[in-house]
């Protein structure tokens, strides 16, 4: 008879898979924001004492979900939801630009795609729940989308953003579904503090984080980053898939590697950072992580 823990894990994995999307963010939007400062922190709450989830650079774009007050916006930055200072974000309610992927969330029904950005326009087609589309702009709370050979507009109330296009109902197969489930589960720990020797779930060090996340899906990893080099199989640089372990060497330790995280897609990885001392996303293409990248391993 399956244990309760295994049953709950299976239920969690099934629920996450139903989203068919890596790292989604809340529905509805106000407009598109552009960062006007050299760097701007994305925080877990609307105050400067809240934990840092990511850092945006000048010129980066984001989806503004809500005006919290005159000082803060609730935003979606690279499919991570958080808060940014309104002083350093320029907002427009209409823009044509690549906003990545969107996932239909219509609670089991279909979503009408209209020829213009309101219910006054005629429907051009309908999309099934969980269909993934390209987001190509925003107009007054409506997303402009493209899907196959169709273009049109959908209400942002029924759409969430995604990092990767991972297949649609009746279209391509879901790619690396277990990896998607794993990284979606991992993101709930964004902002959790880094503590050396931390095994979770309230604090982690880098290898404690990867070991804990994999354990929730029935995989046992070695404890340290260097020992986790012996788990799984080698992955060539740039051939990463969601769930792969990503290793780094800063050159300041005697061990083979100094750090480890989990690849989430779109060049991003999630890790218990030894720079900001919280669990956060970072880009593998940033100067620091590109220069210290060592290798990657695939566990499943």
Protein Blocks (a to p, Z undefined) as FASTA:
>chain_A
ZZfklmmmmmmmmmmmmnopghiadehifbdcddfbfbdcddfbdcfkbccfbdcdehia
cddfbdfblmbccddeehiacdddfklcccdfbdcddebjadddeehpacdddfbdcfkb
ccfbdcdehiacddfbdeehiacddehjaccdddfklcccdfbdgbdehiacdehkllmm
mmmmmmmmgoiacdehiabjkbccfklmmmmmmmmnopacdfblmlmmmgcjdddehiac
ehiacdddehlafbfbfbdcddebjhiacdddfklopacdddfkbmklmmmpnbdcdfZZ
